[in-house]
Amino acid sequence: MLFQEIHPFVRFARKFSPSPSNCGHSVVARDCRLFYLTAGAAAIAARGGESLAMRPGACLYLPAGCPYSIAPAGDAGHVFYIVNFDFTWEYAHFQQTIPLQKPGAQAECFAVPPLADAPFFAGPLFFSQMPEVESSLQNMEREFQNSLALSAMQLSAYMTGILVQMARARLCGALSHPRAVETMIRYIHAHYAQPLSNLDIARAVNYHPNYANQLFCQHTGQTLHQFLNGYRIQQALTLLLSTDLSISDIASQVGFSSVSQFTKRFSAHTGVPPTRYKTK
């Protein structure tokens, strides 16, 4: 299974302040857990490892079946956003919050599916600062409390966004020169209508084109050429829907050297040639 194929099922999403009686004891959750500290300070030890010091903005993901314990740090009360979820809807018939169990207890855990392109979700993930997910967690709490129509789908969408942010942080956090990638993206956005080669784009960051392409692929999952063509097609789609320009004029305006080249790329991207797309 690939990460892009996940469809999270959210079982619980609320603000939570553990009582003293619930702290310090090692427990195991049968589903996945996400902890985000919004107030106070706490320490969470996962799988018997070192305690992770959590301050407001810290985020911790624990896979199903991972033993953990929570301990307050200091006298101030600590408040978490906590989400119980699965990566798929295989166990969606278990809709209610599932009680915690003691380590070693014989109970089925809702295992994380092997993610070929994101294997790090098989173990705990800790981010000392990830404030960008807090607004999504606030929305999830409101959605969970209100239980409106299609809440399960909306909760799944919020959770997908959070997991994407975590995956990006994990994939890109250790890589160098992310600003160079942003510079190359901005350069493509500004010059896509012109003839562009990898050399042209690499010059914007003073890198060798092979290294620039490798770095760009590490951060985006696409080569420079793939990203450029994809962005050109996006602009072409806008022109097809919003103008009466001919196919040849659109091809020229978005940077393709010929109508045949444009048609080939457009068909590969959308599944239909531009003339049929415009007619539809």
VENVENHU-V359495 format. One record per residue. N is the residue number from 0. RES is the residue in one letter. SS is DSSP state (hx for helix, st for strand, lp for the rest). PHI is phi in radians with two decimals (NA if undefined). PSI is psi in radians with two decimals (999 if undefined). Layout:
# VENVENHU-V359495
N|RES|SS|PHI|PSI ; N|RES|SS|PHI|PSI
This chain:
# VENVENHU-V359495
0|M|lp|NA|2.46 ; 1|L|lp|-1.72|2.71 ; 2|F|hx|-1.03|-0.65 ; 3|Q|hx|-1.18|-0.17 ; 4|E|hx|-1.67|0.01 ; 5|I|lp|-1.17|2.66 ; 6|H|lp|-2.52|1.45 ; 7|P|lp|-1.10|2.51 ; 8|F|st|-1.94|2.10 ; 9|V|st|-1.70|2.13 ; 10|R|st|-1.70|-0.45 ; 11|F|st|-2.78|2.40 ; 12|A|st|-2.67|1.77 ; 13|R|st|-2.61|2.87 ; 14|K|st|-1.35|2.54 ; 15|F|st|-2.64|2.30 ; 16|S|lp|-2.14|1.82 ; 17|P|lp|-1.05|2.38 ; 18|S|lp|-1.33|2.74 ; 19|P|hx|-0.93|-0.57 ; 20|S|hx|-1.22|-0.35 ; 21|N|hx|-1.65|-0.04 ; 22|C|lp|-1.68|2.61 ; 23|G|lp|1.52|-0.18 ; 24|H|lp|-1.71|2.38 ; 25|S|lp|-1.35|2.26 ; 26|V|st|-2.37|2.91 ; 27|V|st|-2.29|2.34 ; 28|A|lp|-1.74|2.46 ; 29|R|lp|-1.41|-0.34 ; 30|D|lp|-2.02|3.10 ; 31|C|st|-1.31|2.67 ; 32|R|st|-2.27|2.50 ; 33|L|st|-2.20|2.18 ; 34|F|st|-1.99|2.29 ; 35|Y|st|-2.30|2.09 ; 36|L|st|-1.50|2.17 ; 37|T|st|-1.89|-0.28 ; 38|A|st|-2.72|2.62 ; 39|G|lp|1.37|-2.71 ; 40|A|st|-2.59|2.56 ; 41|A|st|-2.70|2.92 ; 42|A|st|-2.28|2.34 ; 43|I|st|-2.14|2.20 ; 44|A|st|-1.80|2.22 ; 45|A|st|-2.07|2.36 ; 46|R|lp|0.93|0.63 ; 47|G|lp|1.24|0.19 ; 48|G|lp|-1.48|-2.96 ; 49|E|lp|-1.15|2.60 ; 50|S|st|-1.18|2.36 ; 51|L|st|-1.66|2.05 ; 52|A|st|-1.31|2.09 ; 53|M|st|-1.93|2.26 ; 54|R|st|-2.10|2.88 ; 55|P|lp|-0.88|2.25 ; 56|G|lp|1.79|-0.22 ; 57|A|lp|-1.35|2.57 ; 58|C|st|-2.35|2.36 ; 59|L|st|-2.33|2.25 ; 60|Y|st|-1.89|2.35 ; 61|L|st|-2.21|2.23 ; 62|P|lp|-1.26|2.81 ; 63|A|lp|-1.01|2.42 ; 64|G|lp|1.50|0.07 ; 65|C|lp|-1.55|2.07 ; 66|P|st|-1.17|2.48 ; 67|Y|st|-2.68|2.83 ; 68|S|st|-2.49|2.55 ; 69|I|st|-1.98|2.39 ; 70|A|st|-2.38|2.37 ; 71|P|st|-1.20|2.68 ; 72|A|lp|-2.14|1.83 ; 73|G|lp|1.65|-3.13 ; 74|D|lp|-1.50|-0.40 ; 75|A|lp|-1.19|2.49 ; 76|G|lp|-1.16|2.56 ; 77|H|lp|-1.97|2.40 ; 78|V|st|-2.21|2.22 ; 79|F|st|-1.94|2.65 ; 80|Y|st|-1.57|2.31 ; 81|I|st|-2.27|2.38 ; 82|V|st|-2.22|2.25 ; 83|N|st|-1.81|2.20 ; 84|F|st|-2.70|2.91 ; 85|D|st|-2.12|2.76 ; 86|F|lp|-1.36|-0.32 ; 87|T|lp|-2.33|3.12 ; 88|W|lp|-1.73|0.33 ; 89|E|lp|-1.04|-0.61 ; 90|Y|lp|-1.93|0.47 ; 91|A|lp|-1.14|-0.32 ; 92|H|lp|-1.21|-0.29 ; 93|F|lp|-1.54|1.49 ; 94|Q|lp|-1.53|-0.47 ; 95|Q|lp|-1.47|2.76 ; 96|T|lp|-1.00|2.29 ; 97|I|lp|-1.65|2.21 ; 98|P|lp|-1.01|2.57 ; 99|L|lp|-1.20|2.76 ; 100|Q|st|-2.28|2.85 ; 101|K|lp|-1.40|2.60 ; 102|P|lp|-0.95|2.38 ; 103|G|lp|1.61|-0.17 ; 104|A|lp|-1.17|2.52 ; 105|Q|lp|-1.59|1.56 ; 106|A|lp|-2.53|2.47 ; 107|E|lp|-1.17|2.31 ; 108|C|lp|-1.76|2.59 ; 109|F|lp|-1.48|1.49 ; 110|A|lp|-1.03|2.55 ; 111|V|lp|-1.26|2.22 ; 112|P|lp|-1.14|2.50 ; 113|P|lp|-1.06|2.14 ; 114|L|lp|-1.85|1.86 ; 115|A|lp|-1.05|-0.62 ; 116|D|lp|-1.74|0.03 ; 117|A|lp|-2.54|1.04 ; 118|P|hx|-1.15|-0.27 ; 119|F|hx|-1.17|-0.28 ; 120|F|hx|-1.29|-0.05 ; 121|A|hx|-1.31|-0.28 ; 122|G|lp|-2.27|3.09 ; 123|P|lp|-1.10|2.58 ; 124|L|st|-2.25|2.22 ; 125|F|st|-2.14|2.31 ; 126|F|st|-2.19|2.04 ; 127|S|lp|-1.13|-0.47 ; 128|Q|lp|-2.53|2.10 ; 129|M|lp|-2.55|1.04 ; 130|P|hx|-1.13|-0.31 ; 131|E|hx|-1.16|-0.27 ; 132|V|hx|-1.62|-0.12 ; 133|E|hx|-1.13|-0.71 ; 134|S|hx|-1.11|-0.65 ; 135|S|hx|-1.14|-0.67 ; 136|L|hx|-1.17|-0.66 ; 137|Q|hx|-1.07|-0.77 ; 138|N|hx|-1.12|-0.67 ; 139|M|hx|-1.12|-0.72 ; 140|E|hx|-1.09|-0.78 ; 141|R|hx|-1.09|-0.75 ; 142|E|hx|-1.09|-0.73 ; 143|F|hx|-1.17|-0.69 ; 144|Q|hx|-1.20|-0.72 ; 145|N|hx|-1.37|-0.48 ; 146|S|lp|0.86|0.91 ; 147|L|lp|-1.32|3.02 ; 148|A|lp|-1.02|2.41 ; 149|L|lp|1.11|0.42 ; 150|S|hx|-1.03|-0.66 ; 151|A|hx|-1.06|-0.68 ; 152|M|hx|-1.19|-0.73 ; 153|Q|hx|-1.14|-0.74 ; 154|L|hx|-1.07|-0.71 ; 155|S|hx|-1.08|-0.69 ; 156|A|hx|-1.15|-0.76 ; 157|Y|hx|-1.07|-0.76 ; 158|M|hx|-1.16|-0.66 ; 159|T|hx|-1.04|-0.78 ; 160|G|hx|-1.06|-0.71 ; 161|I|hx|-1.15|-0.77 ; 162|L|hx|-1.13|-0.62 ; 163|V|hx|-1.10|-0.75 ; 164|Q|hx|-1.10|-0.68 ; 165|M|hx|-1.16|-0.74 ; 166|A|hx|-1.12|-0.73 ; 167|R|hx|-1.08|-0.76 ; 168|A|hx|-1.10|-0.68 ; 169|R|hx|-1.24|-0.69 ; 170|L|hx|-1.32|-0.66 ; 171|C|hx|-1.78|-0.29 ; 172|G|lp|-1.06|-0.59 ; 173|A|lp|-1.59|-0.08 ; 174|L|lp|-1.51|2.59 ; 175|S|lp|-1.59|2.83 ; 176|H|lp|1.06|0.74 ; 177|P|hx|-1.10|-0.48 ; 178|R|hx|-1.14|-0.55 ; 179|A|hx|-1.13|-0.67 ; 180|V|hx|-1.13|-0.76 ; 181|E|hx|-1.07|-0.69 ; 182|T|hx|-1.11|-0.73 ; 183|M|hx|-1.14|-0.67 ; 184|I|hx|-1.11|-0.80 ; 185|R|hx|-1.08|-0.66 ; 186|Y|hx|-1.12|-0.75 ; 187|I|hx|-1.10|-0.76 ; 188|H|hx|-1.06|-0.59 ; 189|A|hx|-1.46|-0.46 ; 190|H|hx|-2.18|0.26 ; 191|Y|lp|-1.06|-0.45 ; 192|A|lp|-1.34|-0.18 ; 193|Q|lp|-1.71|2.80 ; 194|P|lp|-1.07|2.14 ; 195|L|lp|-2.25|2.36 ; 196|S|lp|-2.03|2.93 ; 197|N|hx|-1.00|-0.60 ; 198|L|hx|-1.11|-0.75 ; 199|D|hx|-1.06|-0.79 ; 200|I|hx|-1.21|-0.70 ; 201|A|hx|-1.14|-0.55 ; 202|R|hx|-1.11|-0.44 ; 203|A|lp|-1.13|-0.39 ; 204|V|lp|-2.10|0.14 ; 205|N|lp|1.03|0.73 ; 206|Y|lp|-2.01|2.78 ; 207|H|lp|-1.17|2.44 ; 208|P|hx|-1.02|-0.62 ; 209|N|hx|-1.15|-0.73 ; 210|Y|hx|-1.21|-0.71 ; 211|A|hx|-1.06|-0.74 ; 212|N|hx|-1.16|-0.71 ; 213|Q|hx|-1.11|-0.78 ; 214|L|hx|-1.11|-0.76 ; 215|F|hx|-1.09|-0.72 ; 216|C|hx|-1.16|-0.65 ; 217|Q|hx|-1.08|-0.67 ; 218|H|hx|-1.54|-0.48 ; 219|T|hx|-2.01|-0.28 ; 220|G|lp|1.37|0.10 ; 221|Q|lp|-2.29|2.61 ; 222|T|lp|-1.29|2.90 ; 223|L|hx|-1.01|-0.74 ; 224|H|hx|-1.11|-0.76 ; 225|Q|hx|-1.12|-0.76 ; 226|F|hx|-1.13|-0.76 ; 227|L|hx|-1.06|-0.86 ; 228|N|hx|-1.10|-0.70 ; 229|G|hx|-1.08|-0.71 ; 230|Y|hx|-1.21|-0.66 ; 231|R|hx|-1.08|-0.72 ; 232|I|hx|-1.15|-0.68 ; 233|Q|hx|-1.02|-0.77 ; 234|Q|hx|-1.17|-0.64 ; 235|A|hx|-1.13|-0.70 ; 236|L|hx|-1.04|-0.73 ; 237|T|hx|-1.07|-0.77 ; 238|L|hx|-1.18|-0.66 ; 239|L|hx|-1.10|-0.65 ; 240|L|hx|-1.47|-0.40 ; 241|S|hx|-2.05|-0.08 ; 242|T|lp|-2.35|2.98 ; 243|D|lp|-1.85|0.36 ; 244|L|lp|-1.11|2.60 ; 245|S|lp|-1.26|2.85 ; 246|I|hx|-1.05|-0.70 ; 247|S|hx|-1.16|-0.67 ; 248|D|hx|-1.17|-0.72 ; 249|I|hx|-1.13|-0.76 ; 250|A|hx|-0.99|-0.76 ; 251|S|hx|-1.18|-0.72 ; 252|Q|hx|-1.20|-0.47 ; 253|V|lp|-1.74|0.12 ; 254|G|lp|1.79|0.13 ; 255|F|lp|-1.54|2.46 ; 256|S|lp|-1.36|-0.31 ; 257|S|lp|-2.69|2.78 ; 258|V|hx|-1.15|-0.66 ; 259|S|hx|-1.11|-0.73 ; 260|Q|hx|-1.12|-0.75 ; 261|F|hx|-1.06|-0.81 ; 262|T|hx|-1.07|-0.72 ; 263|K|hx|-1.10|-0.84 ; 264|R|hx|-1.17|-0.72 ; 265|F|hx|-1.12|-0.77 ; 266|S|hx|-1.12|-0.69 ; 267|A|hx|-1.13|-0.59 ; 268|H|hx|-1.41|-0.69 ; 269|T|hx|-1.90|-0.32 ; 270|G|lp|1.59|-0.12 ; 271|V|lp|-2.40|2.65 ; 272|P|lp|-1.22|2.77 ; 273|P|hx|-1.07|-0.57 ; 274|T|hx|-1.13|-0.74 ; 275|R|hx|-1.22|-0.67 ; 276|Y|hx|-1.06|-0.78 ; 277|K|hx|-1.14|-0.67 ; 278|T|hx|-1.11|-0.76 ; 279|K|lp|-1.11|999
